[in-house]
Amino acid sequence: MDQDSAASAGSPPPLEAADERAVLLVTHSGRESAVAISRAVARGLASRGVAVRVPADEVADLTLDATDLPVQVWRPESGGCEIVVVVGGDGTILRAAEFAVAVDVPLLGVNLGHVGFLAEVESDAAADVVAAVVDRDYRVEERLAVDVRVLHGGKQQWRSFALNEASLEKTTRRQMIEVLLEINGHPLSRWGCDGVVVATPTGSTAYAWSVGGPVVWPGVSAMLVAPISAHALFARPLVVDPATTVALEVAVDSQEAVLTCDGRRETPVAPGSRVEVTALARPVRLARLHTADFTDRLVAKFHLPVDGWRGGGPR
């Protein structure tokens, strides 16, 4: 994966008139509502002269009973898109992030999930998505992602990235794993635990939050380390500088573990292996149409009680 530095956040640069415009459309194709919205988006973009490409494994679902749908098969090796439009929940957006990171373009999510922290617009705003893409009327927000490597005997065995989190966990219910946590080459603590989550601020409202980690505002540059059911005195979530190298060593006398990135990509981790997590050189970029504050997102998504607020906060 190419990890060159990304362009700075802000409005996307204008395209030259001669450039072919194309969008990659990723859909939760198992949901009829998502398919219907994606078809509407595809037709809207195509009618405005923007080519629509879709992953090969989604073409059949989108074109079923809609053989006139103006879409092309997207081929990863050719790049060929200026933005990834995603119709689905956060899980679909995490899947689409694999495409966006590979070709260094922003993601714009249309939410059909329950919480949808990564999505920008709700499902009834498909027309707004078409207009924003055609007019390039969106700003780009950069989100820290992490680079994750598994090493054994000093040799790299596996590598991936995560926008939300990397989780190292036990593989059986009966026994814990033994993990030694290291921060920037210095050992910190050994935990007998069910696992350890290393998360980004974006992932702080996902798995890390469910195991007791703090909610971190997206503008904060940091990584989170949260043990899962650790049997130790020092077993609290940690917040570290993004320049930190977080290493998780699976003890030689431990059970085998499994490492999962964003709940999508996983690999077994043998005793004596080492997992290193660092900030990804290139951030994941999210396209934003609105300027809603993250506090308002938390209130709306978690239905937090704010009755009685009289507006006495900062202006």
Secondary structure, 3 states (H helix, E strand, C coil): CCCCCCCCCECCCCCCCCCCCEEEEEECCCCHHHHHHHHHHHHHHHHCCCEEEECHHHHHHHHCCCCCCCCEECCHHHCCCCEEEEEECHHHHHHHHHHHHHHCCCEEEEECCCCCCCCCEEHHHHHHHHHHHHHCCCEEEEECCEEEEEEECCEEEEEEEECCEEEEEECCCCCCEEEEEEECCEEEEEEEECEEEEECCHHHHCHHHHCCCCCCCCCCCCEEEEEECCECCCCCCEEECCCCCEEEEECCCCCCEEEEECCCEEEEECCCCEEEEEECCCCEEEEECCCCCHHHHHHHHHCCCCCCCCCCCCC
